[in-house]
Amino acid sequence: MHNSHLSQSALRFLHKNQLSDALIENLPGDASTRHYSRLYLGGKSYIFAQVPKGTDDIVATVALTQILADFGLSVPEVLDYDLGYALILFEDFGDSLYATAIAQGAEEVLLYRTACDVLVHLHKQEIPPTLKLPDGADYSLSQCDSGRLSAEVALFVQWYPGADKDEQDFAHLWKALWPLAWLEKPVLVQFDYHSPNLIWLPDREGLQRVGILDFQDSFLGSRAYDLVSLLQDPRRDVPADLESDMIEYYLCQHPKLNHRSFRQAYAIMGAQRMTRILGTFARLDRRDGKSHYLNFLPKVWDLLDRNLDHPACGDLARFFRQGNFARNLSPQAGSQP
């Protein structure tokens, strides 16, 4: 693809990096407004990202890349970036995403166990609240609190058809659950640690076989969160017995953790995550015209049900089950709630 569609600032950035003559392949977008391309030149490939101006995306990416690499994890090297124009150039890890690698014969249990090992390792690290950028500037990690969690689940009553009940009543159902979701001190949560953001790198050793993408939204929060993201994946069917085995495997690596409290937190964080995703996918359709996310709704509802079966979620389960919400939605692009 010719690069004529790029802005002048992007063209100057590529020229600076001697990539003006690169062949450009646009990559499929995610639910965000970031735009990714793959560049080919001289037998090598690179990932070029253009992100919304006025956000902390690039600052966060650079700071978090550094600390995750310092912990010995595989993250794409940041080759260059421009804060002013919100541009960033990465090392390319290739296309062997978890789902692709497993479909091509990689051992599913090995991939998920190694991804769990990454979390075990990461959750044992001391995370400074302020990270350093190469120029000496600081980036402060946000801390997940009940306000953030409540705002995220509120997306369900704001956007999901038939869920426009009293938002305060809905928030009250969750209020009693938030204290049960915290486990000891906060850990670094990557937010979307799941199959679309994990690449299998079999030529590397140990933890470095897991290539980690899209961690710029990381925050300090519950150690149950990323394990839920990994094992309850709307994009890929993770067998229930594999989920159960990996939870047990994680707990075996943290013998001092209270297993009952962890499983309770796991169910609450799972319910929170699936509720947020239901609201987000409905919003993507109704506000942004991205109706293909509706295809995932039945799977998300099934995962929500799994979490609502935990005794701690009893009142919340009654809300969802008595509400009789539609588990399939027809596209309603452009309409407002």
N, C-alpha and C positions, 0 to 999 in steps of 0.2 A: 504494500500500500504506500502511495506517495505521501510525503509529509506536509503537503500543502494545507492540510486541515489544522495544523498546529499553529498556535499563536506565535507572534514574533518573539516573545520572551522565551517560549519553549524552544524555538529554533536556535536562539542565541545560546541557550543552555546546552543543547546538543552539540552545537558547534564548539563550544568551550571544551566539551568532553570528546571531541574528535569523532562524533557520531552523526554528523550532518548527512552522510550518505547511507545511513543505516536503513534497511528495510523495516517497515513498521507494521506490526500485527496488533490490531486492537483486541484486547482480552475481554471475555464476558464480565459484565459488571456484577456487583453484589447489591445488597440492599442499601448501600451508602451512596454518596454522591462523588466518591473518589473514582478516578478514571485511570485504568492501567493499560499499558502497551508493552509488547515485547519487541525489542530491537535486535536486529541481526546484522552483524558486520564482521568480516574477516574470520569467519568460522566460529565466532563467539556470539553469545546472546546476553541481553541485559533486560531488566524490568524498569520501565519508566512510569512514574506515577505523577498525576496532576491532581491535587487535592483542593478542596474549597479554601479560598482565602479567608482570613479572619478566624481560623480554627487553630488549635494547638497540634494538629495532626502530625506535622513534620517535626516539630520540637519533641513531641512525645515519642515518635518513631525513632529519632536519633538517640534520645536519652535511654529509651528502653532497649534498643539494639545493643547499646554499650553494656548495660548491666547484665542482660541475658547472656551475651557473649562472655562476659567476665565470669559468669557462673558455669561456663563450659558447655552451653547449649548452642544448637545450630540455628542461627538466625541469619537472613541474608545480609551480607555486608553492605553498608551504605557507602556507595562510591562517590557520590556528590549530592549536594542539595542546595536549594535556593529558598530561603525563608520568605523573602519579599514576594516572589512569584509563586510560591507554594508548589515547588517542583522537587522531585527526588529520584535518584538513580540507584538501583539495587543490583547486587549479584542475582543471577537467575538460578533457582534451584531446580528448574525443569517442571515436568508435568506429572510426575509420579505421585499424585495425591493419594491419600489412603484408599479411597474407594477404587481408584484405578489400579493401584498396586495389588490389592486383594483380588480384584477381578482377573489380574494377570498371573495369579498363582502365589503371591506372597502369603505367608501364614498369618491369618487374622489374629490369633491369640498372641503371637510374637509382637505384632505391631501395636496392639492395644496394651500389652504388658509394658512395652518400652515407653509408650506414651504415659502410662501410669508412673513409671520410674522417673520420668522427667518431672512430674508433679511432686513425687516424693522428695526428689532432690531439691526442687525449687522451694518447697514448703519448709525446708530445713535451713534456708538462707536468711540472714539478717537483711532486711530491706530498708535502706535509709529512706526517710520520707521525702528527701530532696535528692534528685539525681543531677549529675553534672553533664553539661554539654561540652563538646570539644573546645568551644570558645570560652569556657569558664562560666557561662551562664547557668542558672539553675532551672530545673523543671520539678515542680512539686506534684507528687502523686495525690490524687483525690482518695478520700476514704469513704467506702460504701457505708451508708448509715440508713436508718429506717426511713428517712425522708426520700432518699434516692429509690429505695426498694418500693416504697409506696407510690411514688410518681410513675414508676415503670409498670406496676400492675394496674394503675388507673387507666392506662391505655386501653385496657379491655372494656371498661364501662364507657369510655369515651368514643370508641370506634367499632366495637363488635355489634352487629345487628341484634336487637333484642336485649342488649345488656345495659341499656340506658336507664339503669335504676339509680337510686340515691348513691352518689359517689362516697358520701361520708359513711353510710352503712357498710359499703364494700370495704372501705379503708379500715373500719373498725374490726372486721373479720380477720384482717391481716395483723392488726396491731399487737395482738397477744402472741403472734408467731415470731415476730422479729427477734426478741431476745433469745429464742431457742435456736436461731440460725447461726449465732456466733460461737466459735470454738477457740478458746484460748486467745492468743494474740492473732491479729490479722496477718494474712499472707498476701503475696502478689497474685492477683487474679487477672487472667488474660482476657476474660469476658467471652470470647468466642473460640475457645480451645476445643475444636471439633474437626471432623473429617475434611471439610472444605479448606481448612487452614493448616493441615498437616501433610507434609510431603515425606515419603519414605526414601531415605538416602542409604541404601544397603552397602555402599562402598566405604562408609564411615564406620566408626567404632562406638559401641556402647550407646550412651544417651544421644550422641551426635547423629545417630541414624534418623532421628526425628527432626525434620526441618519445620520450623515454626514460622507461620506467616500471620499478618494482621493482628498485632498485639498492641497497637497504638492506643486502644481504649482501656488499657490495664488500669487497675485501681487496687487499693488495699481492702481486703474483705475476707469473707468466710472461706476456709480451706475446702469446704464441700462444693463450692461453686464450679470450679473448673472440672472436677471429676464428673459432676452432673452434665456439663457441656459435652464432655468426651463420650459419655456412656448413654446419654439420652439425646440422640442426634436426629432432628427432624429430616435431615437430608439422607440418612442412611440407616438401615435396619441393623441395630446392634442386638444380637440375640440376648434374651433375658438371662440365660444362664451365664453368658459371658459378662454381662453387667454385674451380676451377683458375684461371680468369681473375682472380678477386678476390684470391686468394693472390698472384699475380704482380703485381697492381695495388698491393697493400699493400707488397710488397717494393720496388717501384719508388719508393715514397715514402720508403723507408728504405735508401738506397744503401749505407750503411756496415754494414748487417746482413750477416752471413754467410748466404747463401741456403740452403746445405745444412744448416747448423745450425738455421735457422728451420724448415725443412720437417721435420726430425727432431723438433724440439720440438712442432711442430703435430701430428704423428702420435701422439706419446706423450701429449700433453694430450688429444687426441681419444679415444685408447684409455682413458685414465683417466676422462674424462667419461662415455663410454658405459658403462663398467663400473659406475661409480657410479649411473648412471640405471637400469641393469638391476636393481641391488640395491634402489634406492629404489622403483621401480615394483612389484617383487615384495613389498616390505615394505608399501607402501600397500594392496595387495590383502590380504595374509595377516594383517596386524595391524590395519589400519584399515577394511577392507571397501570400499576404493575400487577396485573391479575394472576400471573403465573405462580405467585406465592400461595395462592389459594389451594393449589394442588397438594400442599403439605399439611393442610388443616386437619384431616382425619388422623394423621400420624401424631400431630401435636396433641390433639384431644386424647388419644390413647395414652400418650406419655403423661399427660396431666392426670388422667385417671389412676395411673400407677402410683403417682405420688399422693393423691388424695386418699388412697387406701390406708395411709399411715394414720394411726389413732390421733396423733397431734393435729391432724388436718380435718377433724370431724365436722366442725361448724362450716368450714370452707367447702367441704365436700357437699354438704346439704345445699348450700347456695348454688353450686354449679349443677347439681343433679336435679334439683327442683326447678331450676331455670329452664331446663329442656332446650338448651341452645342448639341451633343448627350446626352440624359438624361439617357440612359442605355449604359453601356460599357461591352464588353466581356472581360473576364480575359486575361491579357497580362503579366502574371508573368514572371519576369526575364528580360523583355525588358527595354531599357533605352530611355529616351526622347531625 
